[in-house]
Amino acid sequence: MNCSDQEHHNQHMCVLNAENKIDLVHALSSEPTVQCNICLAKAKAAENVCDPRELPDIAWMGDGADMVDTKQTESWTPHPKGPQEEK
């Protein structure tokens, strides 16, 4: 183990996952800003992983809503048989 903070290792995502502390892991990993270089766990804060690296800011990409045609112009036509079910 190459943890950069052995003193607080018990608070890192790898240990919390191993201890099955799912609610805490979820709370510490929503909206992640860092990723561990060792186990690849993502977390909000660098102090929650062994070897943190900053995640790129991808907020500029948006959620894709700007690509939706809400006017349903004539160029959009529904499938003649309606929605198709997968077999």
Chimera marker file (.cmm) of the C-alpha trace (Angstrom):
<marker_set name="trace">
<marker id="1" x="0.000" y="0.000" z="0.000" r="1" g="1" b="0" radius="0.5"/>
<marker id="2" x="1.347" y="3.417" z="-0.977" r="1" g="1" b="0" radius="0.5"/>
<marker id="3" x="-1.100" y="5.530" z="0.984" r="1" g="1" b="0" radius="0.5"/>
<marker id="4" x="0.059" y="9.133" z="1.277" r="1" g="1" b="0" radius="0.5"/>
<marker id="5" x="-1.764" y="9.566" z="4.615" r="1" g="1" b="0" radius="0.5"/>
<marker id="6" x="-1.436" y="6.421" z="6.736" r="1" g="1" b="0" radius="0.5"/>
<marker id="7" x="-2.664" y="8.250" z="9.846" r="1" g="1" b="0" radius="0.5"/>
<marker id="8" x="-6.127" y="8.772" z="8.279" r="1" g="1" b="0" radius="0.5"/>
<marker id="9" x="-6.193" y="5.683" z="6.059" r="1" g="1" b="0" radius="0.5"/>
<marker id="10" x="-9.251" y="4.365" z="7.927" r="1" g="1" b="0" radius="0.5"/>
<marker id="11" x="-11.230" y="7.276" z="6.425" r="1" g="1" b="0" radius="0.5"/>
<marker id="12" x="-10.280" y="6.473" z="2.827" r="1" g="1" b="0" radius="0.5"/>
<marker id="13" x="-12.723" y="5.098" z="0.270" r="1" g="1" b="0" radius="0.5"/>
<marker id="14" x="-10.891" y="1.761" z="-0.093" r="1" g="1" b="0" radius="0.5"/>
<marker id="15" x="-11.243" y="1.013" z="3.624" r="1" g="1" b="0" radius="0.5"/>
<marker id="16" x="-14.833" y="2.261" z="3.809" r="1" g="1" b="0" radius="0.5"/>
<marker id="17" x="-15.749" y="0.072" z="0.820" r="1" g="1" b="0" radius="0.5"/>
<marker id="18" x="-14.032" y="-2.945" z="2.394" r="1" g="1" b="0" radius="0.5"/>
<marker id="19" x="-15.988" y="-2.332" z="5.610" r="1" g="1" b="0" radius="0.5"/>
<marker id="20" x="-19.210" y="-2.155" z="3.549" r="1" g="1" b="0" radius="0.5"/>
<marker id="21" x="-20.068" y="1.365" z="4.764" r="1" g="1" b="0" radius="0.5"/>
<marker id="22" x="-22.172" y="2.012" z="1.676" r="1" g="1" b="0" radius="0.5"/>
<marker id="23" x="-24.066" y="5.086" z="2.936" r="1" g="1" b="0" radius="0.5"/>
<marker id="24" x="-20.841" y="6.822" z="3.935" r="1" g="1" b="0" radius="0.5"/>
<marker id="25" x="-19.140" y="5.883" z="0.666" r="1" g="1" b="0" radius="0.5"/>
<marker id="26" x="-22.080" y="7.293" z="-1.267" r="1" g="1" b="0" radius="0.5"/>
<marker id="27" x="-22.054" y="10.533" z="0.735" r="1" g="1" b="0" radius="0.5"/>
<marker id="28" x="-18.300" y="11.015" z="0.245" r="1" g="1" b="0" radius="0.5"/>
<marker id="29" x="-18.324" y="10.166" z="-3.451" r="1" g="1" b="0" radius="0.5"/>
<marker id="30" x="-21.266" y="12.152" z="-4.820" r="1" g="1" b="0" radius="0.5"/>
<marker id="31" x="-20.047" y="14.978" z="-7.051" r="1" g="1" b="0" radius="0.5"/>
<marker id="32" x="-16.432" y="13.729" z="-7.035" r="1" g="1" b="0" radius="0.5"/>
<marker id="33" x="-13.484" y="16.059" z="-7.588" r="1" g="1" b="0" radius="0.5"/>
<marker id="34" x="-10.608" y="13.565" z="-7.110" r="1" g="1" b="0" radius="0.5"/>
<marker id="35" x="-9.765" y="9.980" z="-7.998" r="1" g="1" b="0" radius="0.5"/>
<marker id="36" x="-7.330" y="7.631" z="-6.261" r="1" g="1" b="0" radius="0.5"/>
<marker id="37" x="-4.354" y="6.676" z="-8.427" r="1" g="1" b="0" radius="0.5"/>
<marker id="38" x="-4.191" y="3.315" z="-6.639" r="1" g="1" b="0" radius="0.5"/>
<marker id="39" x="-7.746" y="1.911" z="-6.500" r="1" g="1" b="0" radius="0.5"/>
<marker id="40" x="-9.477" y="4.449" z="-8.815" r="1" g="1" b="0" radius="0.5"/>
<marker id="41" x="-12.118" y="5.310" z="-6.199" r="1" g="1" b="0" radius="0.5"/>
<marker id="42" x="-13.668" y="8.753" z="-6.676" r="1" g="1" b="0" radius="0.5"/>
<marker id="43" x="-14.399" y="11.178" z="-3.843" r="1" g="1" b="0" radius="0.5"/>
<marker id="44" x="-15.450" y="14.754" z="-3.159" r="1" g="1" b="0" radius="0.5"/>
<marker id="45" x="-12.268" y="15.497" z="-1.203" r="1" g="1" b="0" radius="0.5"/>
<marker id="46" x="-8.620" y="14.477" z="-1.535" r="1" g="1" b="0" radius="0.5"/>
<marker id="47" x="-8.488" y="13.425" z="2.128" r="1" g="1" b="0" radius="0.5"/>
<marker id="48" x="-10.803" y="10.500" z="1.328" r="1" g="1" b="0" radius="0.5"/>
<marker id="49" x="-8.434" y="8.659" z="-1.015" r="1" g="1" b="0" radius="0.5"/>
<marker id="50" x="-4.900" y="7.278" z="-0.645" r="1" g="1" b="0" radius="0.5"/>
<marker id="51" x="-3.234" y="8.891" z="-3.666" r="1" g="1" b="0" radius="0.5"/>
<marker id="52" x="-5.460" y="11.668" z="-5.023" r="1" g="1" b="0" radius="0.5"/>
<marker id="53" x="-5.419" y="13.196" z="-8.470" r="1" g="1" b="0" radius="0.5"/>
<marker id="54" x="-7.795" y="15.923" z="-9.547" r="1" g="1" b="0" radius="0.5"/>
<marker id="55" x="-10.563" y="14.990" z="-11.948" r="1" g="1" b="0" radius="0.5"/>
<marker id="56" x="-11.046" y="17.243" z="-14.981" r="1" g="1" b="0" radius="0.5"/>
<marker id="57" x="-13.890" y="19.744" z="-14.812" r="1" g="1" b="0" radius="0.5"/>
<marker id="58" x="-16.418" y="18.604" z="-17.393" r="1" g="1" b="0" radius="0.5"/>
<marker id="59" x="-19.248" y="20.922" z="-16.382" r="1" g="1" b="0" radius="0.5"/>
<marker id="60" x="-18.792" y="22.809" z="-19.658" r="1" g="1" b="0" radius="0.5"/>
<marker id="61" x="-20.098" y="19.728" z="-21.474" r="1" g="1" b="0" radius="0.5"/>
<marker id="62" x="-23.590" y="20.246" z="-20.069" r="1" g="1" b="0" radius="0.5"/>
<marker id="63" x="-26.233" y="17.577" z="-19.709" r="1" g="1" b="0" radius="0.5"/>
<marker id="64" x="-27.169" y="17.272" z="-23.380" r="1" g="1" b="0" radius="0.5"/>
<marker id="65" x="-30.446" y="19.146" z="-22.951" r="1" g="1" b="0" radius="0.5"/>
<marker id="66" x="-29.338" y="21.701" z="-25.529" r="1" g="1" b="0" radius="0.5"/>
<marker id="67" x="-29.388" y="18.927" z="-28.157" r="1" g="1" b="0" radius="0.5"/>
<marker id="68" x="-33.057" y="17.990" z="-27.669" r="1" g="1" b="0" radius="0.5"/>
<marker id="69" x="-35.560" y="19.171" z="-30.264" r="1" g="1" b="0" radius="0.5"/>
<marker id="70" x="-38.465" y="20.205" z="-28.071" r="1" g="1" b="0" radius="0.5"/>
<marker id="71" x="-40.454" y="21.635" z="-30.990" r="1" g="1" b="0" radius="0.5"/>
<marker id="72" x="-40.753" y="18.274" z="-32.760" r="1" g="1" b="0" radius="0.5"/>
<marker id="73" x="-40.352" y="19.817" z="-36.190" r="1" g="1" b="0" radius="0.5"/>
<marker id="74" x="-41.407" y="18.165" z="-39.424" r="1" g="1" b="0" radius="0.5"/>
<marker id="75" x="-37.951" y="16.631" z="-39.748" r="1" g="1" b="0" radius="0.5"/>
<marker id="76" x="-38.841" y="14.351" z="-36.814" r="1" g="1" b="0" radius="0.5"/>
<marker id="77" x="-41.250" y="11.521" z="-37.548" r="1" g="1" b="0" radius="0.5"/>
<marker id="78" x="-42.223" y="8.774" z="-35.147" r="1" g="1" b="0" radius="0.5"/>
<marker id="79" x="-41.770" y="5.160" z="-36.148" r="1" g="1" b="0" radius="0.5"/>
<marker id="80" x="-44.939" y="4.047" z="-38.003" r="1" g="1" b="0" radius="0.5"/>
<marker id="81" x="-45.442" y="1.060" z="-35.686" r="1" g="1" b="0" radius="0.5"/>
<marker id="82" x="-44.802" y="3.023" z="-32.504" r="1" g="1" b="0" radius="0.5"/>
<marker id="83" x="-42.065" y="2.238" z="-29.980" r="1" g="1" b="0" radius="0.5"/>
<marker id="84" x="-40.294" y="-1.019" z="-30.671" r="1" g="1" b="0" radius="0.5"/>
<marker id="85" x="-39.810" y="-3.513" z="-27.872" r="1" g="1" b="0" radius="0.5"/>
<marker id="86" x="-36.517" y="-5.337" z="-27.548" r="1" g="1" b="0" radius="0.5"/>
<marker id="87" x="-36.684" y="-9.106" z="-27.856" r="1" g="1" b="0" radius="0.5"/>
<link id1="1" id2="2" r="1" g="1" b="0" radius="0.2"/>
<link id1="2" id2="3" r="1" g="1" b="0" radius="0.2"/>
<link id1="3" id2="4" r="1" g="1" b="0" radius="0.2"/>
<link id1="4" id2="5" r="1" g="1" b="0" radius="0.2"/>
<link id1="5" id2="6" r="1" g="1" b="0" radius="0.2"/>
<link id1="6" id2="7" r="1" g="1" b="0" radius="0.2"/>
<link id1="7" id2="8" r="1" g="1" b="0" radius="0.2"/>
<link id1="8" id2="9" r="1" g="1" b="0" radius="0.2"/>
<link id1="9" id2="10" r="1" g="1" b="0" radius="0.2"/>
<link id1="10" id2="11" r="1" g="1" b="0" radius="0.2"/>
<link id1="11" id2="12" r="1" g="1" b="0" radius="0.2"/>
<link id1="12" id2="13" r="1" g="1" b="0" radius="0.2"/>
<link id1="13" id2="14" r="1" g="1" b="0" radius="0.2"/>
<link id1="14" id2="15" r="1" g="1" b="0" radius="0.2"/>
<link id1="15" id2="16" r="1" g="1" b="0" radius="0.2"/>
<link id1="16" id2="17" r="1" g="1" b="0" radius="0.2"/>
<link id1="17" id2="18" r="1" g="1" b="0" radius="0.2"/>
<link id1="18" id2="19" r="1" g="1" b="0" radius="0.2"/>
<link id1="19" id2="20" r="1" g="1" b="0" radius="0.2"/>
<link id1="20" id2="21" r="1" g="1" b="0" radius="0.2"/>
<link id1="21" id2="22" r="1" g="1" b="0" radius="0.2"/>
<link id1="22" id2="23" r="1" g="1" b="0" radius="0.2"/>
<link id1="23" id2="24" r="1" g="1" b="0" radius="0.2"/>
<link id1="24" id2="25" r="1" g="1" b="0" radius="0.2"/>
<link id1="25" id2="26" r="1" g="1" b="0" radius="0.2"/>
<link id1="26" id2="27" r="1" g="1" b="0" radius="0.2"/>
<link id1="27" id2="28" r="1" g="1" b="0" radius="0.2"/>
<link id1="28" id2="29" r="1" g="1" b="0" radius="0.2"/>
<link id1="29" id2="30" r="1" g="1" b="0" radius="0.2"/>
<link id1="30" id2="31" r="1" g="1" b="0" radius="0.2"/>
<link id1="31" id2="32" r="1" g="1" b="0" radius="0.2"/>
<link id1="32" id2="33" r="1" g="1" b="0" radius="0.2"/>
<link id1="33" id2="34" r="1" g="1" b="0" radius="0.2"/>
<link id1="34" id2="35" r="1" g="1" b="0" radius="0.2"/>
<link id1="35" id2="36" r="1" g="1" b="0" radius="0.2"/>
<link id1="36" id2="37" r="1" g="1" b="0" radius="0.2"/>
<link id1="37" id2="38" r="1" g="1" b="0" radius="0.2"/>
<link id1="38" id2="39" r="1" g="1" b="0" radius="0.2"/>
<link id1="39" id2="40" r="1" g="1" b="0" radius="0.2"/>
<link id1="40" id2="41" r="1" g="1" b="0" radius="0.2"/>
<link id1="41" id2="42" r="1" g="1" b="0" radius="0.2"/>
<link id1="42" id2="43" r="1" g="1" b="0" radius="0.2"/>
<link id1="43" id2="44" r="1" g="1" b="0" radius="0.2"/>
<link id1="44" id2="45" r="1" g="1" b="0" radius="0.2"/>
<link id1="45" id2="46" r="1" g="1" b="0" radius="0.2"/>
<link id1="46" id2="47" r="1" g="1" b="0" radius="0.2"/>
<link id1="47" id2="48" r="1" g="1" b="0" radius="0.2"/>
<link id1="48" id2="49" r="1" g="1" b="0" radius="0.2"/>
<link id1="49" id2="50" r="1" g="1" b="0" radius="0.2"/>
<link id1="50" id2="51" r="1" g="1" b="0" radius="0.2"/>
<link id1="51" id2="52" r="1" g="1" b="0" radius="0.2"/>
<link id1="52" id2="53" r="1" g="1" b="0" radius="0.2"/>
<link id1="53" id2="54" r="1" g="1" b="0" radius="0.2"/>
<link id1="54" id2="55" r="1" g="1" b="0" radius="0.2"/>
<link id1="55" id2="56" r="1" g="1" b="0" radius="0.2"/>
<link id1="56" id2="57" r="1" g="1" b="0" radius="0.2"/>
<link id1="57" id2="58" r="1" g="1" b="0" radius="0.2"/>
<link id1="58" id2="59" r="1" g="1" b="0" radius="0.2"/>
<link id1="59" id2="60" r="1" g="1" b="0" radius="0.2"/>
<link id1="60" id2="61" r="1" g="1" b="0" radius="0.2"/>
<link id1="61" id2="62" r="1" g="1" b="0" radius="0.2"/>
<link id1="62" id2="63" r="1" g="1" b="0" radius="0.2"/>
<link id1="63" id2="64" r="1" g="1" b="0" radius="0.2"/>
<link id1="64" id2="65" r="1" g="1" b="0" radius="0.2"/>
<link id1="65" id2="66" r="1" g="1" b="0" radius="0.2"/>
<link id1="66" id2="67" r="1" g="1" b="0" radius="0.2"/>
<link id1="67" id2="68" r="1" g="1" b="0" radius="0.2"/>
<link id1="68" id2="69" r="1" g="1" b="0" radius="0.2"/>
<link id1="69" id2="70" r="1" g="1" b="0" radius="0.2"/>
<link id1="70" id2="71" r="1" g="1" b="0" radius="0.2"/>
<link id1="71" id2="72" r="1" g="1" b="0" radius="0.2"/>
<link id1="72" id2="73" r="1" g="1" b="0" radius="0.2"/>
<link id1="73" id2="74" r="1" g="1" b="0" radius="0.2"/>
<link id1="74" id2="75" r="1" g="1" b="0" radius="0.2"/>
<link id1="75" id2="76" r="1" g="1" b="0" radius="0.2"/>
<link id1="76" id2="77" r="1" g="1" b="0" radius="0.2"/>
<link id1="77" id2="78" r="1" g="1" b="0" radius="0.2"/>
<link id1="78" id2="79" r="1" g="1" b="0" radius="0.2"/>
<link id1="79" id2="80" r="1" g="1" b="0" radius="0.2"/>
<link id1="80" id2="81" r="1" g="1" b="0" radius="0.2"/>
<link id1="81" id2="82" r="1" g="1" b="0" radius="0.2"/>
<link id1="82" id2="83" r="1" g="1" b="0" radius="0.2"/>
<link id1="83" id2="84" r="1" g="1" b="0" radius="0.2"/>
<link id1="84" id2="85" r="1" g="1" b="0" radius="0.2"/>
<link id1="85" id2="86" r="1" g="1" b="0" radius="0.2"/>
<link id1="86" id2="87" r="1" g="1" b="0" radius="0.2"/>
</marker_set>
